[in-house]
Amino acid sequence: MLWGKEELGELCVLAKRTIVAYIRMAATVIIAVVVRLCLDCVGLILTRQDAPSAGFWFAHCHKDGTCVLTGILLFFLSLAVCSLFGWACQDWITDPLRNPFARKFSFSIMVDAATWIPISVAVGKTNALVEWFMDVAQDNLAQVLPAPLLRLSDWRTLVSSCLAALLTFSCAVLTHLAMKYCRGVADTKGEGLRGFLRFFLLATITCLGWAVAWSNWELVLSLMDALEPDRPDHDLTLVRVVIAVCLVLSICFYLRFGPEPIIPDPQLQHLCYAQGYSSSVQRSFVSYIVYSCVVCMVMVCCDPNYGLLIALASWVYSSTSSMFDAQALFVLCSLAVLVTLLSALCSAGITWAFEVDALTSMRLSRSVNDACAKMVNRRRSQFGEMLSQVQKAGSDACLMEAEMEDVKEAHGPRCLYKSMSDEEALSEVESERQLRLNPGSISSTICASVLVYDVLGFVVCFQWGMLVVRGYSVVFGRIAARHTAFYIGSCLIYASAVVVAISRLVFCLFPSAEERLAAEVLQETSSRRLSLWRDAPQGSAESCQELSQNLTPEPGNA
């Protein structure tokens, strides 16, 4: 009975910690999306699009190459600025000794948001690029193909498939080259230009993963258009069938080839690209498809038109599709809170039962495990051949003679073995070291646990990201539609208010372990300062010197 209580207490502590982590993750995404809202404001104004009809999301560029170019420039601008901010400010901006505002606001979620901002921008620009490419291809096909052979919806699906495959392969090649020839990509603490370039490269690869995944989801949507051409609202039965097939295929592919991280952790990266394990383009290509499967399952739940959660919200309140309805926003917020709590509890249970956390998908690699298994089998076969030679010789004395061959150079080898060359010996030692680094087999249970954990986290992120845009449309949408100046001003006001409120709320109610430790150190320092000031004789030079020494906390304690 006592053991059960201890287990229950451990699970409760883990659940609280996971809920805090999920809330902080949602806050990070909220900050990233409000900043992206301001960037989309600039893009929509430059391309002369109607912001309310576009849903205040710069993700559509029908047959306009200038619009696509503007989106690409905004993406690279956001990527460069956010990488510079995250790399240069991640140390001092979260330190309460060097940044007094860090004693009241959570700057750590702002630094984390710097990695999510270009991801959010990349998703929209990928959507715009895919739509533009398909529209241009459709016009060209309409001029070339005869009318009987022309079903534009089918050709749009083919074009979308080719574009998704080309984007996946291109990103896989770039990632393979970056991970193989750029050491320490996952290290974001470097100094100088080289450190910034590593941070920039890491952010770029992360954005590429979402770009590929979003292009593959666009392929699923184009398939619906091909099955029901010229219909803006597809049949509910068709939508469910397509989504179910997509879900089953994604799960099967992940369980067969996943986990396979696009950006492995440093030790796994060393195994993948430094010691011969899966150092091919195929590993990177499979990793992008695995990541696309995860995002596809997320979109099955969260797609704004066909997602399961949106269908559930529509069942509760029929007008959830309206961007300007406050009641719809309330229903979606309530659903997001419920999903966040349930996802956090489920993730805590997975961590408690299978020791899976948010970093597990970066530390496990199916290709590395397969390569280790092949190496073990090869070593066993080599050992079996050697053992058979020993049995033929009648004893293992020849092995000793082979090892001491350099001492007895005058005598030639008198057994079937030959001493290994230096290269073979080094290869053997390296092979043995790799076998000891074998992470072990990946069971189906662990693979499924990692999949569920990652999908739940992304579902929470995606839901709160959509709610931020919904909140802006409800509060400022009608005002922004009146004039460009109102649109720009409302975006800046909304973004500033959300960033300040969220960072303050998270710092007060859901601080991280580092923020709690820093607050305790500062509080202890303040108490010691007041005690020394009360006890010290007035006007004493020695007391002033002692006071100044005791009032300065050590940097390592904060």
VEXDREN-2710 file (C-alpha; in Angstrom, 1 decimal):
% VEXDREN-2710
k/r/px/py/pz
1/MET/0.0/0.0/0.0
2/LEU/2.9/2.3/0.8
3/TRP/4.5/1.6/-2.5
4/GLY/1.3/2.5/-4.3
5/LYS/1.1/5.9/-2.5
6/GLU/4.7/6.7/-3.4
7/GLU/4.0/5.8/-7.0
8/LEU/0.9/8.0/-7.0
9/GLY/2.8/10.9/-5.5
10/GLU/5.5/10.6/-8.1
11/LEU/2.9/10.6/-10.8
12/CYS/1.2/13.7/-9.4
13/VAL/4.5/15.6/-9.2
14/LEU/5.3/14.6/-12.8
15/ALA/1.8/15.6/-13.9
16/LYS/2.2/19.1/-12.3
17/ARG/5.6/19.5/-14.0
18/THR/4.2/18.4/-17.3
19/ILE/1.3/20.8/-17.1
20/VAL/3.7/23.7/-16.4
21/ALA/5.8/22.6/-19.4
22/TYR/2.8/22.5/-21.7
23/ILE/1.5/25.9/-20.5
24/ARG/5.0/27.4/-21.1
25/MET/5.1/25.8/-24.5
26/ALA/1.7/27.2/-25.4
27/ALA/2.8/30.7/-24.2
28/THR/5.9/30.4/-26.4
29/VAL/3.7/29.7/-29.5
30/ILE/1.3/32.5/-28.6
31/ILE/4.2/35.0/-28.6
32/ALA/5.6/33.6/-31.8
33/VAL/2.2/33.9/-33.6
34/VAL/1.5/37.5/-32.5
35/VAL/4.9/38.5/-33.8
36/ARG/4.1/36.7/-37.1
37/LEU/0.8/38.5/-37.2
38/CYS/2.8/41.8/-37.4
39/LEU/5.0/40.3/-40.2
40/ASP/1.9/39.2/-42.1
41/CYS/0.5/42.7/-41.7
42/VAL/3.5/44.0/-43.6
43/GLY/3.2/41.3/-46.3
44/LEU/-0.5/41.8/-46.8
45/ILE/-0.1/45.5/-47.2
46/LEU/2.8/45.2/-49.6
47/THR/0.9/42.8/-51.8
48/ARG/-2.3/44.7/-51.5
49/GLN/-4.4/41.9/-50.2
50/ASP/-7.6/42.3/-48.2
51/ALA/-6.5/41.3/-44.7
52/PRO/-10.0/40.2/-43.3
53/SER/-10.8/38.0/-46.3
54/ALA/-7.3/36.4/-46.0
55/GLY/-7.9/35.7/-42.3
56/PHE/-5.0/38.1/-41.4
57/TRP/-2.6/35.3/-42.6
58/PHE/-0.2/36.0/-45.4
59/ALA/-0.4/32.6/-47.1
60/HIS/-2.1/33.1/-50.5
61/CYS/-0.6/34.4/-53.7
62/HIS/-2.7/33.4/-56.6
63/LYS/-0.7/33.7/-59.9
64/ASP/1.4/36.6/-58.5
65/GLY/5.1/36.0/-58.5
66/THR/5.8/39.3/-56.8
67/CYS/3.7/38.2/-53.9
68/VAL/5.6/35.0/-53.5
69/LEU/8.9/36.8/-53.7
70/THR/7.7/39.2/-50.9
71/GLY/6.8/36.2/-48.8
72/ILE/10.2/34.6/-49.3
73/LEU/12.0/37.8/-48.3
74/LEU/9.9/38.2/-45.2
75/PHE/10.7/34.6/-44.2
76/PHE/14.5/35.1/-44.6
77/LEU/14.2/38.4/-42.8
78/SER/12.4/36.8/-39.8
79/LEU/14.8/33.9/-39.9
80/ALA/17.9/36.1/-39.7
81/VAL/16.6/38.5/-37.1
82/CYS/15.2/35.8/-34.8
83/SER/18.4/33.8/-35.1
84/LEU/20.4/36.8/-34.2
85/PHE/18.2/37.6/-31.3
86/GLY/18.2/34.0/-30.0
87/TRP/21.9/33.6/-30.4
88/ALA/23.1/36.9/-29.0
89/CYS/20.5/37.4/-26.2
90/GLN/19.9/33.9/-24.9
91/ASP/22.5/34.3/-22.1
92/TRP/22.1/37.8/-20.7
93/ILE/18.5/38.5/-21.3
94/THR/17.3/35.7/-19.0
95/ASP/19.8/36.6/-16.3
96/PRO/18.2/38.7/-13.5
97/LEU/21.5/40.1/-12.5
98/ARG/22.2/41.6/-16.0
99/ASN/18.6/42.2/-17.0
100/PRO/16.5/43.7/-14.1
101/PHE/13.3/43.1/-16.2
102/ALA/14.0/39.3/-16.0
103/ARG/12.9/39.5/-12.3
104/LYS/9.3/40.3/-13.4
105/PHE/8.9/38.8/-16.9
106/SER/9.7/35.4/-18.4
107/PHE/12.3/36.2/-21.0
108/SER/13.1/32.5/-21.5
109/ILE/9.8/32.0/-23.4
110/MET/10.7/35.0/-25.6
111/VAL/14.0/33.4/-26.5
112/ASP/12.2/30.1/-27.3
113/ALA/9.6/32.0/-29.3
114/ALA/12.5/33.3/-31.5
115/THR/12.8/29.7/-32.9
116/TRP/9.1/29.4/-33.5
117/ILE/8.6/32.7/-35.3
118/PRO/10.4/31.7/-38.5
119/ILE/8.6/28.3/-38.3
120/SER/5.2/30.0/-38.3
121/VAL/6.2/32.3/-41.1
122/ALA/7.6/29.3/-43.1
123/VAL/4.3/27.5/-42.9
124/GLY/2.4/30.4/-44.5
125/LYS/4.9/31.0/-47.2
126/THR/5.0/27.4/-48.1
127/ASN/1.3/27.4/-48.5
128/ALA/1.6/30.5/-50.7
129/LEU/4.4/28.9/-52.8
130/VAL/2.5/25.7/-53.4
131/GLU/-0.7/27.5/-54.4
132/TRP/1.1/29.8/-56.7
133/PHE/3.0/26.9/-58.4
134/MET/-0.2/24.9/-58.9
135/ASP/-2.0/27.9/-60.3
136/VAL/0.8/28.6/-62.8
137/ALA/1.0/25.0/-63.8
138/GLN/-2.8/24.9/-64.2
139/ASP/-2.8/27.8/-66.6
140/ASN/0.1/26.3/-68.7
141/LEU/-1.7/22.9/-68.8
142/ALA/-4.9/24.5/-69.9
143/GLN/-3.1/26.0/-73.0
144/VAL/-1.3/22.7/-73.9
145/LEU/-3.7/19.8/-73.2
146/PRO/-6.8/19.1/-75.2
147/ALA/-10.1/19.5/-73.5
148/PRO/-11.0/15.7/-73.2
149/LEU/-7.7/15.0/-71.4
150/LEU/-8.0/18.1/-69.1
151/ARG/-9.2/17.6/-65.6
152/LEU/-7.5/20.4/-63.8
153/SER/-8.1/19.0/-60.4
154/ASP/-6.3/15.8/-61.3
155/TRP/-3.4/17.7/-62.7
156/ARG/-3.3/19.9/-59.6
157/THR/-2.9/16.8/-57.5
158/LEU/0.0/15.6/-59.8
159/VAL/1.7/19.0/-59.6
160/SER/1.3/19.1/-55.8
161/SER/2.8/15.6/-55.6
162/CYS/5.8/16.5/-57.7
163/LEU/6.3/19.7/-55.8
164/ALA/6.1/17.9/-52.4
165/ALA/8.5/15.2/-53.5
166/LEU/11.0/17.8/-55.0
167/LEU/10.9/19.9/-51.8
168/THR/11.4/16.8/-49.6
169/PHE/14.3/15.6/-51.6
170/SER/16.0/19.0/-51.8
171/CYS/15.6/19.6/-48.1
172/ALA/16.9/16.1/-47.4
173/VAL/20.1/16.8/-49.4
174/LEU/20.7/20.1/-47.8
175/THR/20.2/18.7/-44.3
176/HIS/22.5/15.7/-45.1
177/LEU/25.3/18.0/-46.2
178/ALA/24.8/20.4/-43.2
179/MET/24.8/17.6/-40.6
180/LYS/27.7/15.8/-42.2
181/TYR/30.1/18.6/-42.8
182/CYS/29.1/21.2/-40.1
183/ARG/30.0/19.9/-36.7
184/GLY/28.0/20.9/-33.7
185/VAL/24.9/22.1/-35.5
186/ALA/22.8/21.4/-32.4
187/ASP/25.2/23.5/-30.2
188/THR/23.6/27.0/-29.9
189/LYS/26.1/28.3/-27.3
190/GLY/28.9/29.1/-29.7
191/GLU/30.7/32.4/-29.8
192/GLY/31.6/34.6/-32.8
193/LEU/30.4/34.4/-36.4
194/ARG/30.7/30.6/-36.4
195/GLY/28.3/30.3/-33.4
196/PHE/25.7/32.5/-35.1
197/LEU/26.0/30.5/-38.3
198/ARG/25.4/27.3/-36.4
199/PHE/22.3/28.8/-34.7
200/PHE/21.1/30.1/-38.1
201/LEU/21.6/26.7/-39.7
202/LEU/19.7/25.0/-36.9
203/ALA/16.8/27.3/-37.2
204/THR/16.8/26.9/-41.0
205/ILE/16.7/23.1/-40.8
206/THR/13.9/23.3/-38.3
207/CYS/11.9/25.5/-40.7
208/LEU/12.6/23.2/-43.6
209/GLY/11.0/20.3/-41.6
210/TRP/7.7/22.2/-41.2
211/ALA/7.8/23.4/-44.9
212/VAL/8.1/19.9/-46.1
213/ALA/5.4/18.7/-43.8
214/TRP/3.0/21.4/-44.8
215/SER/3.6/20.7/-48.5
216/ASN/2.7/17.1/-47.9
217/TRP/-0.5/18.1/-46.1
218/GLU/-1.4/20.4/-49.1
219/LEU/-1.1/17.2/-51.1
220/VAL/-3.8/15.6/-49.0
221/LEU/-6.1/18.6/-49.5
222/SER/-5.5/18.6/-53.3
223/LEU/-6.5/14.9/-53.3
224/MET/-9.8/16.0/-51.8
225/ASP/-10.2/18.6/-54.6
226/ALA/-9.4/15.9/-57.2
227/LEU/-12.0/13.5/-55.9
228/GLU/-14.6/16.3/-55.8
229/PRO/-13.7/19.0/-58.3
230/ASP/-15.4/22.3/-58.4
231/ARG/-16.8/22.0/-54.9
232/PRO/-15.5/24.4/-52.2
233/ASP/-17.2/22.3/-49.5
234/HIS/-16.5/18.6/-49.7
235/ASP/-18.8/15.9/-48.7
236/LEU/-18.3/14.9/-45.0
237/THR/-18.1/11.2/-45.8
238/LEU/-15.3/11.8/-48.4
239/VAL/-13.4/14.0/-45.9
240/ARG/-13.6/11.3/-43.2
241/VAL/-12.4/8.6/-45.6
242/VAL/-9.4/10.6/-46.9
243/ILE/-8.4/11.7/-43.4
244/ALA/-8.7/8.1/-42.1
245/VAL/-6.6/6.7/-44.9
246/CYS/-4.0/9.5/-44.4
247/LEU/-4.0/8.8/-40.6
248/VAL/-3.5/5.0/-41.1
249/LEU/-0.7/5.5/-43.6
250/SER/1.1/8.0/-41.4
251/ILE/0.9/5.8/-38.3
252/CYS/2.1/2.7/-40.2
253/PHE/5.0/4.6/-41.8
254/TYR/6.1/6.0/-38.5
255/LEU/5.9/2.7/-36.6
256/ARG/8.1/1.1/-39.4
257/PHE/10.7/3.8/-39.9
258/GLY/10.4/6.1/-36.9
259/PRO/11.6/7.7/-34.7
260/GLU/14.1/9.3/-37.1
261/PRO/15.0/12.9/-36.1
262/ILE/15.8/15.5/-38.7
263/ILE/18.2/17.1/-36.2
264/PRO/19.6/14.4/-33.9
265/ASP/21.1/15.3/-30.5
266/PRO/24.9/15.7/-30.5
267/GLN/25.7/12.1/-29.6
268/LEU/23.3/10.7/-32.1
269/GLN/24.5/13.1/-34.7
270/HIS/28.0/11.8/-34.1
271/LEU/26.9/8.3/-34.6
272/CYS/24.9/9.1/-37.7
273/TYR/27.4/11.2/-39.6
274/ALA/30.9/10.6/-38.1
275/GLN/31.1/6.9/-37.5
276/GLY/29.4/5.4/-40.6
277/TYR/25.9/5.0/-39.3
278/SER/23.3/6.1/-41.8
279/SER/25.4/8.8/-43.3
280/SER/23.4/8.7/-46.6
281/VAL/20.8/11.1/-48.0
282/GLN/18.3/8.3/-47.4
283/ARG/18.4/8.9/-43.7
284/SER/17.6/12.6/-44.0
285/PHE/14.9/11.8/-46.6
286/VAL/13.3/9.3/-44.3
287/SER/13.5/11.7/-41.4
288/TYR/11.6/14.4/-43.3
289/ILE/8.8/11.9/-44.2
290/VAL/8.7/10.7/-40.6
291/TYR/8.3/14.3/-39.5
292/SER/5.6/14.9/-42.1
293/CYS/3.7/11.9/-40.7
294/VAL/3.7/13.6/-37.3
295/VAL/2.5/16.9/-38.7
296/CYS/-0.1/15.1/-40.8
297/MET/-1.5/13.5/-37.7
298/VAL/-1.5/16.9/-36.0
299/MET/-3.4/18.4/-38.9
300/VAL/-5.9/15.6/-38.8
301/CYS/-6.8/16.9/-35.4
302/CYS/-6.3/20.7/-35.9
303/ASP/-7.0/21.6/-39.5
304/PRO/-9.2/24.7/-39.5
305/ASN/-11.5/23.2/-42.1
306/TYR/-11.5/19.5/-41.6
307/GLY/-9.8/18.8/-38.2
308/LEU/-11.5/16.6/-35.7
309/LEU/-11.3/19.2/-33.0
310/ILE/-12.9/21.8/-35.2
311/ALA/-15.7/19.3/-35.9
312/LEU/-16.1/18.8/-32.2
313/ALA/-16.3/22.5/-31.6
314/SER/-18.8/22.9/-34.5
315/TRP/-21.0/20.2/-32.9
316/VAL/-21.0/22.3/-29.7
317/TYR/-21.5/25.7/-31.5
318/SER/-22.3/25.7/-35.2
319/SER/-20.8/29.2/-36.0
320/THR/-17.2/28.3/-35.1
321/SER/-16.1/29.1/-38.7
322/SER/-16.8/32.8/-38.2
323/MET/-13.5/34.7/-37.5
324/PHE/-15.4/37.6/-35.8
325/ASP/-17.7/35.6/-33.5
326/ALA/-16.8/36.1/-29.8
327/GLN/-18.8/33.1/-28.7
328/ALA/-17.0/30.9/-31.2
329/LEU/-13.7/32.2/-29.7
330/PHE/-14.9/31.3/-26.2
331/VAL/-15.9/27.7/-27.3
332/LEU/-12.5/27.2/-29.0
333/CYS/-10.6/28.6/-26.0
334/SER/-12.5/26.2/-23.7
335/LEU/-11.7/23.3/-25.9
336/ALA/-8.1/24.3/-26.1
337/VAL/-7.8/24.5/-22.3
338/LEU/-9.4/21.0/-22.0
339/VAL/-7.1/19.6/-24.7
340/THR/-4.0/21.1/-23.1
341/LEU/-4.8/19.6/-19.7
342/LEU/-5.7/16.2/-21.1
343/SER/-2.6/16.2/-23.3
344/ALA/-0.4/17.1/-20.4
345/LEU/-1.8/14.4/-18.2
346/CYS/-1.5/11.8/-21.0
347/SER/2.1/12.9/-21.6
348/ALA/2.9/12.7/-17.9
349/GLY/1.5/9.1/-17.9
350/ILE/3.7/8.2/-20.9
351/THR/6.8/9.7/-19.2
352/TRP/6.0/7.8/-16.0
353/ALA/5.4/4.5/-17.7
354/PHE/7.9/4.5/-20.6
355/GLU/10.4/7.2/-19.7
356/VAL/9.6/9.2/-22.8
357/ASP/9.9/12.9/-22.8
358/ALA/10.1/15.8/-25.3
359/LEU/13.7/15.1/-26.2
360/THR/13.3/11.3/-26.7
361/SER/12.5/11.7/-30.4
362/MET/15.8/13.4/-30.9
363/ARG/17.7/10.7/-29.1
364/LEU/16.3/7.7/-30.9
365/SER/17.0/6.7/-34.5
366/ARG/15.7/3.7/-36.2
367/SER/18.5/3.8/-38.8
368/VAL/21.1/3.8/-36.1
369/ASN/19.6/0.8/-34.4
370/ASP/19.3/-1.0/-37.7
371/ALA/23.0/-0.3/-38.5
372/CYS/24.0/-1.5/-35.0
373/ALA/22.1/-4.7/-35.5
374/LYS/23.8/-5.3/-38.8
375/MET/27.2/-4.6/-37.2
376/VAL/26.5/-7.0/-34.4
377/ASN/25.5/-9.8/-36.8
378/ARG/28.6/-9.1/-38.9
379/ARG/30.8/-9.3/-35.8
380/ARG/29.2/-12.5/-34.7
381/SER/29.8/-14.1/-38.1
382/GLN/33.4/-13.0/-38.1
383/PHE/33.8/-14.5/-34.6
384/GLY/32.2/-17.7/-35.8
385/GLU/34.7/-17.9/-38.7
386/MET/37.6/-17.3/-36.3
387/LEU/36.3/-20.0/-33.9
388/SER/36.0/-22.5/-36.7
389/GLN/39.7/-21.9/-37.7
390/VAL/40.8/-22.4/-34.1
391/GLN/38.9/-25.6/-34.0
392/LYS/40.5/-26.8/-37.2
393/ALA/44.0/-25.9/-35.8
394/GLY/43.3/-27.9/-32.7
395/SER/44.2/-25.2/-30.2
396/ASP/44.4/-21.4/-29.8
397/ALA/48.2/-21.4/-29.7
398/CYS/48.3/-20.0/-33.3
399/LEU/46.3/-17.0/-32.1
400/MET/49.1/-16.2/-29.5
401/GLU/51.7/-16.7/-32.2
402/ALA/49.9/-14.3/-34.5
403/GLU/49.7/-11.6/-31.8
404/MET/53.4/-12.0/-31.1
405/GLU/54.4/-12.1/-34.7
406/ASP/56.3/-8.7/-34.5
407/VAL/58.5/-10.2/-31.7
408/LYS/59.3/-13.3/-33.7
409/GLU/60.0/-11.8/-37.1
410/ALA/62.5/-14.4/-38.0
411/HIS/59.9/-17.1/-38.0
412/GLY/57.1/-17.0/-40.5
413/PRO/53.5/-17.5/-39.5
414/ARG/52.7/-21.1/-38.9
415/CYS/48.9/-20.9/-38.6
416/LEU/46.0/-19.9/-40.7
417/TYR/45.7/-16.4/-39.1
418/LYS/47.5/-13.3/-40.3
419/SER/48.2/-10.2/-38.2
420/MET/45.9/-7.3/-38.8
421/SER/47.2/-4.2/-40.5
422/ASP/47.1/-0.9/-38.7
423/GLU/44.0/0.2/-40.6
424/GLU/42.2/-3.0/-39.9
425/ALA/43.1/-2.8/-36.2
426/LEU/41.8/0.8/-35.9
427/SER/38.7/-0.2/-37.7
428/GLU/38.2/-3.1/-35.3
429/VAL/38.6/-0.8/-32.3
430/GLU/36.3/1.7/-33.8
431/SER/33.7/-0.9/-34.5
432/GLU/33.9/-2.2/-30.9
433/ARG/33.4/1.4/-29.6
434/GLN/30.4/1.8/-31.8
435/LEU/28.8/-1.4/-30.6
436/ARG/29.2/-0.2/-27.0
437/LEU/27.3/3.0/-28.0
438/ASN/24.5/1.0/-29.4
439/PRO/21.3/2.6/-28.0
440/GLY/19.5/-0.7/-28.0
441/SER/16.4/-1.9/-29.9
442/ILE/13.3/0.3/-30.3
443/SER/10.2/-1.6/-29.4
444/SER/6.8/-0.9/-30.9
445/THR/5.6/0.3/-27.6
446/ILE/8.3/2.9/-27.2
447/CYS/7.9/4.0/-30.8
448/ALA/4.1/4.5/-30.4
449/SER/4.7/6.4/-27.1
450/VAL/7.1/8.8/-28.7
451/LEU/4.6/9.3/-31.5
452/VAL/1.7/10.1/-29.2
453/TYR/3.9/12.4/-27.0
454/ASP/5.1/14.5/-30.0
455/VAL/1.6/14.6/-31.6
456/LEU/0.0/15.8/-28.4
457/GLY/2.6/18.6/-28.0
458/PHE/2.1/19.8/-31.5
459/VAL/-1.7/19.7/-31.2
460/VAL/-1.5/22.0/-28.2
461/CYS/0.8/24.4/-30.0
462/PHE/-1.3/24.5/-33.1
463/GLN/-4.5/25.1/-31.2
464/TRP/-3.2/28.1/-29.2
465/GLY/-1.6/29.5/-32.3
466/MET/-4.9/29.6/-34.2
467/LEU/-6.6/31.1/-31.1
468/VAL/-4.2/34.1/-31.1
469/VAL/-5.3/35.0/-34.7
470/ARG/-8.9/34.4/-33.8
471/GLY/-8.5/36.7/-30.8
472/TYR/-7.1/39.5/-32.9
473/SER/-9.9/39.2/-35.5
474/VAL/-12.6/39.3/-32.7
475/VAL/-11.0/42.3/-30.9
476/PHE/-9.5/44.4/-33.8
477/GLY/-10.8/42.7/-37.0
478/ARG/-13.5/45.2/-37.9
479/ILE/-11.3/48.1/-36.9
480/ALA/-8.4/46.8/-39.0
481/ALA/-10.7/46.5/-42.1
482/ARG/-11.4/50.3/-42.1
483/HIS/-7.9/51.7/-42.8
484/THR/-4.3/50.5/-43.2
485/ALA/-3.2/52.8/-40.4
486/PHE/-5.7/51.1/-38.1
487/TYR/-4.5/47.7/-39.2
488/ILE/-0.9/48.5/-38.5
489/GLY/-1.6/50.2/-35.1
490/SER/-3.9/47.4/-33.9
491/CYS/-1.3/44.7/-34.8
492/LEU/1.4/46.5/-32.8
493/ILE/-0.9/47.2/-29.8
494/TYR/-2.2/43.6/-29.8
495/ALA/1.2/42.0/-30.1
496/SER/2.7/44.2/-27.4
497/ALA/-0.1/43.6/-25.0
498/VAL/-0.1/39.9/-25.5
499/VAL/3.7/39.6/-25.1
500/VAL/3.8/41.6/-21.9
501/ALA/0.7/39.9/-20.4
502/ILE/1.8/36.3/-21.3
503/SER/5.4/36.7/-20.1
504/ARG/4.2/38.3/-16.8
505/LEU/1.5/35.6/-16.3
506/VAL/3.9/32.8/-17.0
507/PHE/6.6/34.2/-14.7
508/CYS/4.2/34.6/-11.8
509/LEU/2.1/31.4/-12.1
510/PHE/4.2/28.9/-14.1
511/PRO/7.9/29.7/-13.6
512/SER/10.5/27.3/-14.8
513/ALA/13.0/25.7/-12.4
514/GLU/15.7/28.3/-13.4
515/GLU/13.4/31.2/-12.8
516/ARG/12.3/29.8/-9.4
517/LEU/16.0/29.4/-8.4
518/ALA/16.9/32.9/-9.6
519/ALA/14.0/34.4/-7.6
520/GLU/15.0/32.5/-4.5
521/VAL/18.6/33.7/-4.8
522/LEU/17.5/37.3/-5.2
523/GLN/15.1/37.0/-2.3
524/GLU/17.9/35.6/-0.1
525/THR/20.3/38.3/-1.2
526/SER/17.7/41.0/-0.4
527/SER/17.1/39.6/3.1
528/ARG/20.8/39.4/3.8
529/ARG/21.2/43.0/2.6
530/LEU/18.5/44.2/4.9
531/SER/19.9/42.2/7.9
532/LEU/23.4/43.6/7.3
533/TRP/22.1/47.1/7.0
534/ARG/20.3/46.9/10.3
535/ASP/23.2/45.3/12.2
536/ALA/26.0/47.4/10.8
537/PRO/27.1/50.5/12.9
538/GLN/26.1/53.7/11.2
539/GLY/28.9/55.5/9.4
540/SER/31.4/52.6/9.7
541/ALA/33.7/52.2/6.7
542/GLU/34.4/48.5/7.5
543/SER/30.6/47.9/7.6
544/CYS/30.1/49.5/4.3
545/GLN/32.9/47.4/2.7
546/GLU/31.4/44.2/4.2
547/LEU/28.0/45.2/3.1
548/SER/29.1/45.7/-0.5
549/GLN/30.8/42.4/-0.5
550/ASN/27.8/40.5/0.8
551/LEU/25.3/42.2/-1.3
552/THR/26.7/41.0/-4.6
553/PRO/25.4/37.5/-5.4
554/GLU/27.7/35.1/-7.2
555/PRO/26.8/34.8/-10.9
556/GLY/26.7/31.0/-10.7
557/ASN/24.0/31.1/-8.0
558/ALA/21.5/33.0/-10.1
END
